[in-house]
Structure formats: C-alpha cells, structure tokens
C-alpha cells in the first residue's frame, strides 16, 4: 500500500494541474453578453446602440459586479444558438422552461407574466375557440422562442398557420399588413402600452390564454458559479433598492414588479448576499 502512494500522488498532480489550467482558461475567456433588438426592454437607436429597460438593468448589474463587456445584438435565433454552443456567454431576456433548464445557469427573474394570443379587434372574436383559431387564423411568433413550442403543441403548423420571424418586431408588422392575425403578448397590458399600440394602428384584444412565463439572464453552463452568484446578488440588490421598479413601473403592471421584488428578497436571504 505504501509503495502505491507515491504513484497515486504523481498521478494526482498532473490531473490537478490540468484542472487548474482548465479553470484558468475558462476564467480568461471574456464574458459575451447577447440580446436581440426587439421588445421594449431591448431596442436600438438610429446609431445601432442598444437601450431599453432590460438593457439598463443588465448594465446596472455590470456596474455592480465590475464587468465592462459591451452588449452584442443579434436576431434571437442566432443569439440563442451562440449561448447554447459557446462558453462564457449570457443572453437576455430568456424564457426559463423545463427543456432549457439544464442548458444554462440562470440569473433572475427579470420579468414574470401571463401570456395571451392577441388579435385585432375586428379580425378575431374575443371568445374564439382554439379550433377556430387553428382553422381560420395565422399566428406569428419569433423563431426559436419557447412560445413556438407551445403553439406547436396546441396544433399550429409552421408555414401553414404559424409564421416564424427572425425578430419579434416583425410580427407586429405582419399584423398591420394582414399577413398574420395573432401575436403572443403578455397579458397585463398597461394603458400606456395599449395607447402605443393604438397609435401604431393596432387595436388588440386578448383572444386565447397561453402559459405563464418567467424571463431571466441565461448564462452558459461553463460560467463559474461564483460569477452567477455575483450577478444574482447584484440583481437582488438593485431590485430591493427600487432600481427595478424605477425602470419598469411605467411599462409593466404593479403585480409583476411586486412579484419580482418578493423573489429578490427571498433569493437574497437564501444566498446570504452581502
């Protein structure tokens, strides 16, 4: 037994050195932060600069944790593909679902809400049945979102009564042009948001409920747990200090903001954040 111990030690040293080198290599890979140019939280100005509520929140977290990464903008399908296949990537706003759970590490939630299919008031009846929607109407949704999977499970068929767009803003244009009748939106539409839609020529009403969703910042599995902890604690701090409410209260319902605040307080206690 004594004669075997030196050999075990010799074998352990290269393995330990290899693990340390691998950890150092992972740590040296700079974090990439990705999003899509769509939604009220992720918009681009005429110069191509990203802004909006979610982006301001992410930048505030970056400031807290000392991260100076520039946010990159891609169509959602590409951003998601990069995040799934690459190390040290974060992508927002990402819906957390059972089939995605083990593909990422999660920081959040940053949004929580019910989702409905909406349609123009004069195009689809407010009490329409699923059978009627499937037979007589076309829904538009962004490619590679979790909502696509739900629509497929309900019976919608791609290129028949389901149009997949590269960016979610495209679906609003589809509604305007009459190329689609239905679009998925969160169920608690504020008066301000409804006024914005009316100004854009879209008088929409909810016609069918979908599943509730929670949106997070999704990190590659290779990102170290210490980094995830820092980001989650920084988010919790910003939420509990009122920064989240300040950013979101004009666009999102009070109930959602209170739920995010409740989750942040619970997370703060569980993680023992300082």
PEBELLIN-V89929 format. One record per backbone hydrogen bond with DSSP energy under -0.5 kcal/mol. CO is the residue of the C=O (numbers start at 0). NH is the residue of the N-H. E is the energy in kcal/mol with one decimal. If there is no record, write none. Layout:
# PEBELLIN-V89929
CO:NH:E ; CO:NH:E
This chain:
# PEBELLIN-V89929
0:4:-1.0 ; 1:5:-0.7 ; 2:6:-0.5 ; 3:7:-2.1 ; 4:8:-2.5 ; 5:9:-2.6 ; 6:10:-2.4 ; 7:11:-2.2 ; 8:12:-2.0 ; 9:13:-1.1 ; 10:14:-1.3 ; 11:15:-3.0 ; 12:16:-2.7 ; 13:17:-2.5 ; 14:18:-2.3 ; 15:19:-2.5 ; 16:20:-2.6 ; 17:21:-2.4 ; 18:22:-2.4 ; 19:23:-2.6 ; 20:24:-2.4 ; 21:25:-2.4 ; 22:26:-2.4 ; 23:27:-1.8 ; 24:28:-1.0 ; 25:28:-0.5 ; 27:29:-0.5 ; 31:33:-0.5 ; 31:89:-3.0 ; 32:71:-3.1 ; 33:91:-1.9 ; 34:73:-2.7 ; 35:37:-2.0 ; 38:41:-1.0 ; 39:52:-0.8 ; 40:54:-1.8 ; 42:50:-2.8 ; 44:47:-2.2 ; 48:44:-2.3 ; 50:42:-3.1 ; 51:55:-2.7 ; 52:56:-2.3 ; 53:57:-2.6 ; 54:58:-2.7 ; 55:59:-1.9 ; 56:60:-2.1 ; 57:61:-2.7 ; 58:62:-2.1 ; 59:63:-1.7 ; 60:64:-2.3 ; 61:65:-1.3 ; 61:66:-2.3 ; 69:32:-0.6 ; 71:34:-1.8 ; 74:77:-0.6 ; 74:78:-2.4 ; 75:79:-2.9 ; 76:80:-2.0 ; 77:81:-2.5 ; 78:82:-2.1 ; 79:83:-2.3 ; 80:84:-1.8 ; 81:85:-1.4 ; 87:31:-2.5 ; 88:219:-2.6 ; 89:33:-3.4 ; 90:217:-2.6 ; 93:215:-3.0 ; 94:96:-0.6 ; 96:99:-0.7 ; 96:100:-1.2 ; 99:102:-2.1 ; 99:103:-0.8 ; 100:103:-0.6 ; 102:220:-0.6 ; 104:218:-3.5 ; 106:216:-2.9 ; 110:214:-2.8 ; 112:212:-2.9 ; 113:186:-3.1 ; 114:209:-3.3 ; 115:117:-0.5 ; 115:184:-2.5 ; 116:206:-3.1 ; 116:207:-1.3 ; 117:182:-2.0 ; 118:204:-2.4 ; 119:122:-1.9 ; 119:123:-1.7 ; 124:127:-1.6 ; 128:132:-2.2 ; 129:133:-2.7 ; 130:134:-2.0 ; 131:135:-2.6 ; 132:136:-1.7 ; 137:180:-3.0 ; 137:181:-2.1 ; 138:162:-2.9 ; 139:183:-0.6 ; 140:164:-1.8 ; 141:144:-1.2 ; 144:147:-0.6 ; 144:148:-0.9 ; 145:149:-1.5 ; 146:150:-2.7 ; 147:151:-2.5 ; 148:152:-2.1 ; 149:153:-1.5 ; 150:154:-0.7 ; 150:155:-2.1 ; 151:154:-0.9 ; 156:159:-2.0 ; 156:160:-1.9 ; 156:161:-1.2 ; 160:138:-2.5 ; 161:158:-2.6 ; 162:140:-2.3 ; 162:164:-0.5 ; 164:142:-3.5 ; 165:75:-0.8 ; 166:169:-1.7 ; 167:170:-1.3 ; 167:171:-0.7 ; 168:172:-1.2 ; 169:173:-1.9 ; 170:174:-2.1 ; 171:175:-2.2 ; 172:176:-2.4 ; 173:177:-0.7 ; 173:178:-1.9 ; 173:179:-1.3 ; 174:177:-0.7 ; 180:119:-0.6 ; 181:139:-2.3 ; 182:117:-3.5 ; 184:115:-3.0 ; 186:188:-1.3 ; 189:193:-2.5 ; 190:194:-2.2 ; 191:195:-1.9 ; 192:196:-2.2 ; 193:197:-2.3 ; 194:198:-2.3 ; 195:199:-1.3 ; 196:201:-3.0 ; 197:200:-1.8 ; 200:202:-0.6 ; 201:203:-1.1 ; 202:120:-2.7 ; 204:118:-2.1 ; 207:116:-3.7 ; 212:112:-2.3 ; 213:95:-2.7 ; 214:108:-0.6 ; 214:109:-3.2 ; 214:110:-1.2 ; 215:93:-2.8 ; 215:217:-0.6 ; 216:106:-2.1 ; 217:90:-2.5 ; 218:104:-2.5 ; 219:222:-1.5 ; 223:226:-0.8 ; 223:227:-1.7 ; 224:228:-2.6 ; 225:229:-2.0 ; 226:230:-2.4 ; 227:231:-2.7 ; 228:232:-2.6 ; 229:233:-2.1 ; 230:234:-2.5 ; 231:235:-2.8 ; 232:236:-2.2 ; 233:237:-2.1 ; 234:238:-2.6 ; 235:239:-2.8 ; 236:240:-1.8 ; 237:242:-2.0 ; 237:243:-0.9 ; 238:241:-1.3 ; 241:245:-2.1 ; 242:246:-1.9 ; 243:247:-2.3 ; 244:248:-2.4 ; 247:250:-1.5 ; 247:251:-2.5 ; 250:189:-0.5 ; 252:256:-1.6 ; 253:257:-2.5 ; 254:258:-1.9 ; 255:259:-2.4 ; 256:260:-2.3 ; 257:261:-2.3 ; 258:262:-2.4 ; 259:263:-2.4 ; 260:264:-2.1 ; 261:265:-2.0 ; 262:266:-2.6 ; 263:267:-2.6 ; 264:268:-1.5 ; 265:269:-2.3 ; 266:270:-2.7 ; 267:271:-0.6 ; 267:272:-1.5
